[in-house]
Amino acid sequence: MARVGASAGDELSLLVNLVQTEKIGVKILLQNVTEILADDQSLLVDIVLLITDTKRINESDANENDYAKAMISVKRATDLKGKNVLENAISHAAEKAGFVALAS
């Protein structure tokens, strides 16, 4: 059986599924947060809970740059419901991760 390469839609579907099943890491979530929410805005609460989960943050290899890029991506998003909630969640998570400059 020939293997078919994944398209961007397939990758996004996988990311959405990982959020829904709580199997996505903080770093990958931060890197793809606006794309995931653009696909399914009903995942906002799930994403906020995953991003701010202390255990996940402590186990993550997300760095200050990942949080900063996620924040910029959210701020630049034009049609994102719950934008302020997400900005606050990223800021709070960055603070939990020890990146106080980003959180302020």
N, C-alpha and C positions, 0 to 999 in steps of 0.2 A: 504494500500500500504506500503510495507516494505521500510524503509529508508536505502539507501546504503551509507556507509561511504565514505568520500572524500579521494581520493588518492592524492599523491604529485602533480601529473599532474593537477588534478582538482584545487588544491590550487594555483598552479602557474598560471593557466588560469584565476582564479579569480583575482589574483594580477595584471596580465597583463590588464585585463578588467578595474580594478580600476584605473590604470595609464591612460588608453585610455579615460576614462570618467572623469578623474581628481577628483576622489572620494577617493583617497588614502592619508592617512596622512603622514607627514614627517617621523615620527618614524618608521612606518611599511615599508615605502619606503627605508629608510636607512638600515633597517634590512634585506631587500631582494633585494637590488639594483643589485647585480651581477647575481643572479638567474633570475631576470626579464630580464636583458639585454642578458643573455645567451640564453633565449628563443626567444627574439625579439629585436635585436640590433637597429631596426628602431625607437625604443622608446627613444633613447638617448636624443634627444632634449626635448621631453616631460618630461623626468625624471629630466634633468637639470633645466628646468623651474619650476617644482614642488618643487624640493629640495631648490631652491634659492628664492622662493616666500616669501617675508617678512611677509605677513599676515599669511601664513601657518606656518612659523617658529614661529611667536609669539603665535599662537594658539596651537602649538605642545607641547607635554610633552617629546620630545626627549631630552636626556641629553648628556653631553660631551662624555660619553662612547659610545653612539649610533653613534655619528659622528666618533669617533676614530675607532670603529669596522668597520664601512662602509669604511673608508679610507684604513684600512688594507686589507679588502676584495677586494677592487678595485686594490690596489697595487699588491696583490698576484694573481689576475686573469691573466691567461696566454693568452687567446684568446678574449680579449675585445677591440673592436674598440672604439676609442674616450676616451681611458683611461685617458690621460692628461686632457681632457676637464672635465671629471667626477671628477677627483681628485681636480681640481680647483674649481668646483662647490661645492663639499663637504666642502672644505676649506673656501670658501666664505660664505656658509650657516652657518658654525660653527662660523665664525666671527660675522655674523648678529645675531646669537643666544647668543653671548656674550662669546664664548669659544675661546678667542684670542690665547691661547697657542697652540691649535690644528691648528689654521689657519696659524701660522707662520712657 
